[in-house]
């Protein structure tokens, strides 16, 4: 099914400005394989939030491989969101497509957040924090030399290199402490 998905991307790539890749092999090498490398940290079941989904990377390959996942594909560009709806229908994916800015959506209660080159890490994690369950994870495809953003509410779990210039970064969300919490000082 992944090859058929790649062919759909190629069919619409020029009309929707999806990618410069011109063949299935290039799509697999540049986009699909790095997405599938996330499987190390992806649960077999749960809600997967893909922010800035565009042509469905990294969410769609993960949903094709793990049918127990429910996809939440967020893409603010309307034409690309329509492409994602076409992909969801064509491949019978268990997924919803949201054509809005992530900051405007009601909390999505995702178990895992995935993204590829959407925004600066700190901004992305802050914008998505309310959409990821406590103890949920974020798995980001980032440039290899990226430094790990320090964002309140998230802690680094691990990372690995996945290609010539990219790495996977895995971060766990933790419950934020209330701002006005009083600390007990018993002696």
KAWOLIN-V643778 format. One line per field, one symbol per residue. ss: DSSP state (H for helix, E for strand, - for the rest). phi: phi as a letter, one per 20 degrees, with the letter a starting at -180 (. if undefined). psi: psi as a letter, one per 20 degrees, with the letter a starting at -180 (. if undefined). A space follows every 50 residues. Layout:
ss=???
phi=???
psi=???
//
This chain:
ss=-HHHHHHHHHHHHHHH-------HHHHHHHHHHHHHHHHH-----EEEEE E-------HHHHHHH---EEEEEE---HHHHHHHHHHHHHH---EEEE-- -HHH-----EEEEEEE----HHHHHHHHHHHEEEEEEEEEEEE------- ---EEEEEEEE----EEEEEEEE--------------
phi=.fffffffgffdgffdlfaegdbfgffffecfffffffggdeffcpdddd emfleodeffgfffecffedecedbffgffffgffffgfgdlfebddddb fgfeefgeleebdcacleagggfffffegfedfgmfcccdecggefeefe cgnccfdabbecrgccbdcdcdecfffgfdfeefcfc
psi=hhhhghhgghhigghjlgqipirgggggghggghghhihhjpqhqapooo plhdjjpigghghhhniiqoqnopohoghhhhghhgggggjkqnqqppmr phiiqqpilqhppqqolgrqgggghghigiipqpjrqpoporqhjqqppo ppiqqpgrrqqjagjqqpppppqqpqpqhkppppmq.
//
